[in-house]
């Protein structure tokens, strides 16, 4: 083959290859431009010329700046960087027309690197990435909204926790502030019971009744708060239901008698003698129902009925009902009686006092027992509140005959020899506690704060340190920790008006378990001190 033929053949093959390559390039969905180092368009390939905003011939020989005007910066900077580094550059950008919601990715790749810019060759490919980009943007927006929502939830959670903490702190402080003067009132009244004239007996009884009523209101509010925050747990122990019913009846007998109504109790003899339950909370439920029944009954009777429904394996289903012959509750008001702070008055005159918490608390306590309090009532004929409890039957059903004997605590001079340090900053509470201890036979040393108490401990020997919790300077927590660490032979008893659960938990952490709540019952103080006296061999 001569040289001319060879050139013709080579030219033909080159054209064929070029046509083939162009066909391959135009089959791609991307738009492909060939530009030189001066940003001048040399070739344009596209499968659909409608994808271009002007005829492809109009690109040729023009620069990026001439074609795109102010939009050229997006591409020019990337082209220059590709020329400078020899590395492929990519840039994502929205459609040049703001009203069109489309996105593209430009990929700029150096193909021929030359010294002269006009000989430099780059391929600029444009890919439509609208679908992916919109998905990414939607995901980013959703993520941002989720982060905002999470932040809002976190903030709401922090606000709720702060509010809950503030509420608990407020209740703790208010409980302490109210119980502290009540301790003085009830304490002095109990001291007067030890020595009074016949004329004073009625006054003292009324004083104690009023103080106890106020204490019950405070306890109702605290109990409701605990139940709303789900921090109230049932404490199960063995109980004699017959004795519990008897004690409740005796408790309200004088109140019912003063109103001229009969208080009856009927208990099924088939009920097992010993059951497992929370006697405090069960008593509270029955107390609330009986108290309400007596309050709203002006004549007739109030009856507490306890009946065995069934027994299965080691459980007994017990039906409790409190029925009265009082004023009754209209149908339209019955669904509201279990609401907190709700009192049902049937006249414009407020005849009955109270917080309206008794039934709300009783219903919540029933819920803790997986039960519910029901109501049947008719105006003028009375009301009946009732609920069923599924209680465990205790394994030991032996009757403790000794417990049937009437309890008779002779407190006077029974704890002589017990050395007690009393730490209390409130002078009235200090006087009440000291006088009560003197009746027990204890002549306590007194300190007004923690530092004064430590000075006395260094000089004297004590069996017991009974300390208030909230005191100026060194509080009961700090004092108890020091005594537990340095004076382990001294038994610490916390004497406080703060009855929040956190107080017990905090002291339990330093192994201080005896807490005497204010206002205190004399028999409770005696019981706590007697335990220490017996442990030290002072009281047999």
Number of C-alpha atoms within 10 A of each C-alpha: 7 6 8 9 10 11 12 11 13 12 12 12 12 12 12 12 12 12 12 12 12 14 14 12 17 17 14 14 14 21 22 22 21 20 27 24 22 18 23 21 24 18 15 24 20 22 16 13 13 10 13 12 8 11 12 16 12 11 19 17 14 16 19 21 15 13 16 13 10 10 12 14 13 14 23 16 11 18 28 16 15 19 22 10 10 16 12 18 20 17 13 17 14 16 14 14 8 8 7 9 11 17 18 19 18 21 19 27 20 22 14 13 15 13 8 10 13 13 13 18 22 24 22 23 19 20 16 19 16 16 11 11 18 14 12 12 11 12 12 12 12 12 12 12 12 12 12 12 12 12 12 12 12 12 12 12 12 12 12 12 12 12 12 13 12 12 13 18 13 12 19 19 16 15 21 20 13 17 24 19 17 21 24 22 18 25 25 21 19 20 17 14 15 10 10 11 9 8 8 13 14 11 12 19 14 13 17 19 13 13 17 15 13 16 18 13 16 17 14 19 18 18 19 20 17 16 16 12 11 10 10 15 12 14 11 15 13 17 17 18 21 17 13 15 19 13 13 17 20 12 12 15 15 12 15 23 11 9 14 14 19 16 21 14 14 14 17 14 11 10 20 18 18 20 24 19 23 18 19 13 19 18 16 18 20 21 19 16 22 24 15 18 26 24 16 17 21 16 16 14 19 25 20 23 17 22 17 17 15 13 16 10 7 11 17 19 18 18 18 18 21 23 23 28 24 24 19 21 22 14 12 7 12 16 12 13 18 21 15 16 14 16 20 14 12 13 7 6 7 10 10 11 8 13 13 19 22 28 22 21 24 23 20 20 24 19 13 16 18 11 15 16 20 15 17 14 20 16 13 12 12 21 23 21 20 20 16 21 19 19 18 20 23 19 11 10 12 9 11 9 7 8 9 9 8 7 8 6 9 9 17 16 13 18 22 17 14 24 19 22 25 25 27 26 19 15 11 17 22 19 16 20 24 20 18 23 24 16 18 22 17 20 20 21 17 21 19 18 24 26 15 13 21 15 11 16 17 9 8 11 14 18 19 20 25 27 30 30 26 19 17 11 10 15 16 26 20 13 22 24 16 14 17 17 10 9 16 10 13 20 19 26 22 23 25 24 27 25 19 18 12 12 16 16 13 13 18 12 9 13 13 19 15 17 23 20 18 24 23 20 15 17 12 12 18 18 13 14 23 20 13 19 21 13 11 13 10 16 15 8
